Amino acid sequence: GVALEVRQAALSVRDAQARLRVADDALSTAEEAARMARVKYVAGVGEGTVSPLLDLADAQLALTQAQGNRAQARADLLSAWARLDRAVGEPV
């Protein structure tokens, strides 16, 4: 019934909030890794790899992926809130 739908929607919101926090943390980590890779690239220092440029490219790719994951987590949270609003009879 309605009570079950509301409970499930509320759990979805909580789960989405947790995923967004994880995505925010991962994005912060990726931003710092990209910053460090840029510094090392400018200094010409690699981390035991073939090329500082490769390190920079890898860090930029990880950052782009983290940004996408964060955007998806935010969209999932907004969707979960909309489902909860609908379940409790609020306008979406």
Secondary structure, DSSP 8 states (H G I E B T S, - for coil): -HHHHHHHHHHHHHHHHHHHHHHHHHHHHHHHHHHHHHHHHHHT--SSSS-HHHHHHHHHHHHHHHHHHHHHHHHHHHHHHHHHHHHHT---
